[in-house]
Amino acid sequence: AIIPDRLYYYFKNNNSLTRSFKPDRQKKNNQFLKSAIDKVNELGLPQSIIKHLESRYHGLVLGTIMQIVSSDIDKKQKRKLIYEIYYDEVLRATLRKEVMAKDAFVSRIFWIMMKSRCYFVCDILLLYKRQKRKERQIVSC
């Protein structure tokens, strides 16, 4: 049987952690990765787990960048924050072929361009991802 009515309505909370801009979020992403790697080493778990953690970290970093792009701060401040992430030493250390291979195609291209310091292409890919996200939101309404 098909129910013609929508029974679930998604509430968009712009103050939620996943939607709101937090200026220290990249610092927290770095702390997460360091703590998780320390725990893997402390427990003597296989080092292959670290690749999965770094791939997850990439997702967190992209989320952080997308929040900056979507925020209402001025363009100059956005660019400054994004470029701080582009040059982040913790992030750059995770940009290894075997880690990036676990990421989705567009994300993988983004990381390859970042590693190659092609920041203009990174900016274009961010705009592309933002547009795709907007289109998905329109379709789901």
URHUJO-V97495 format. One record per residue. OMEGA is omega as a letter, one per 40 degrees, with the letter a starting at -180 (999 if undefined). Layout:
omega:OMEGA
omega:OMEGA
//
This chain:
omega:i
omega:i
omega:a
omega:a
omega:i
omega:a
omega:a
omega:i
omega:a
omega:i
omega:i
omega:i
omega:a
omega:i
omega:a
omega:a
omega:a
omega:a
omega:a
omega:a
omega:i
omega:a
omega:a
omega:a
omega:i
omega:i
omega:i
omega:i
omega:i
omega:i
omega:i
omega:a
omega:a
omega:i
omega:a
omega:i
omega:i
omega:a
omega:i
omega:a
omega:i
omega:a
omega:i
omega:a
omega:a
omega:a
omega:i
omega:i
omega:a
omega:i
omega:i
omega:i
omega:a
omega:i
omega:i
omega:i
omega:i
omega:i
omega:i
omega:i
omega:i
omega:i
omega:i
omega:a
omega:a
omega:i
omega:i
omega:a
omega:a
omega:a
omega:a
omega:i
omega:a
omega:a
omega:a
omega:i
omega:i
omega:a
omega:i
omega:a
omega:i
omega:a
omega:i
omega:i
omega:i
omega:a
omega:a
omega:a
omega:i
omega:i
omega:a
omega:i
omega:a
omega:a
omega:i
omega:a
omega:a
omega:i
omega:a
omega:i
omega:a
omega:a
omega:i
omega:a
omega:a
omega:i
omega:i
omega:i
omega:i
omega:a
omega:i
omega:i
omega:i
omega:i
omega:a
omega:a
omega:i
omega:a
omega:i
omega:i
omega:i
omega:i
omega:i
omega:i
omega:i
omega:i
omega:i
omega:a
omega:i
omega:i
omega:i
omega:i
omega:i
omega:i
omega:i
omega:i
omega:i
omega:a
omega:a
omega:a
omega:999
//
